Amino acid sequence: MLLNLRNRKAVIISLSVALFVAISFSLTQVSKGETLDFVTIIEETDDYVSVRAREQTGRLYKHFSFGFEDPDFRNWFGERRWKQMTLQSPATPKVADYIALGRAVIHEGADFIDNQVLAERENVAVGQGAARFVAVQPSVGMVTSKADILTGQMWFVSGDDLWFRGRFLFENGVPYSLVDFEDNNVRGSPGIRVVIDGQRYFGVELKAGSKPRLRQQVAEIPLGRWFELVVHIGLDEVRGPVQVWQDGVLVLDGEMQTLPSVGSLLNSFELGITATDMAAVMLLDDVELGHHRPD
């Protein structure tokens, strides 16, 4: 039975062909209205949602996990894996340039220029491998520098619980943001992200409207050692719960607007140095994203 998304307060992504050529289907970004006007659910399971939009069909998933065990970072990309690498830097400040560079590094064996995403085999939190993200300081006139990876096939809508877990190590410098959950259907990719206030404290910020933010000063971020970060966000266009645990300690517990609008779909999961105004090196391991609290 086909189900119109207006009956579920849900939406489906409209993916840009230029950004997500590797995924199963791609739509153009919506400039007016919301995508739920054009989308029908074909099937929904505990693992995925099959949808039809503008004569195209595909699946978006409710769970994603990754351990970076493969020593060749190019093997991290593919079906049900990461889809894109973002390398915004002084060498590639424009969107077209850093998207092209990321694609060339992954699919054509091109070399990095300055920002990098590498396999780490010596300093790991779990298993045999981790990821190393290296970003140089942005040049004059740039808003930010980025070295991150993302997948665009997630399904998180109003009423859902979003749970994230990852293990991090700040080796040098402290980025401004490191985990972004975005709606790539809308220009500007609004969404919600984990940020670091004053290079010391974790917070959560909505990338939409007046950019509401929850702050805390319970515990400073650890430097030079591995730590676990767990985030829970109840997705709501008016007010939802937000909780952050740092090494098992609840450091942030509040409520705020957690979704740009009722028609938002947070399909994009972006991870790494997602924004920094300083040179930074960060390690990452044992990543999990889903609708339920990770084990």
Sequence and secondary structure as in RCSB ss.txt:
>XXXX:A:sequence
MLLNLRNRKAVIISLSVALFVAISFSLTQVSKGETLDFVTIIEETDDYVSVRAREQTGRLYKHFSFGFEDPDFRN
WFGERRWKQMTLQSPATPKVADYIALGRAVIHEGADFIDNQVLAERENVAVGQGAARFVAVQPSVGMVTSKADIL
TGQMWFVSGDDLWFRGRFLFENGVPYSLVDFEDNNVRGSPGIRVVIDGQRYFGVELKAGSKPRLRQQVAEIPLGR
WFELVVHIGLDEVRGPVQVWQDGVLVLDGEMQTLPSVGSLLNSFELGITATDMAAVMLLDDVELGHHRPD
>XXXX:A:secstr
  EEGGGTT       TTT TTSS     BSSS GGGGEEEEEE SSEEEEEETTEEEEEESEEEE   SSSGGG
GBSTTSB EEE  SSSS SHHHHHHHHHHHHHH    SSSEEEEE SS SSTT EEEEEE    TT S EEEEEE
E  B  BTT EEEEEEEEEEEES  SEEEEEE TTBTT  EEEEEEETTTEEEEEEESTT  EE   S     SS
 EEEEEEEE  SS EEEEEEETTEEEEEEEE  SS TT B  EEEEEEEEESS EEEEEEEEEEESS   
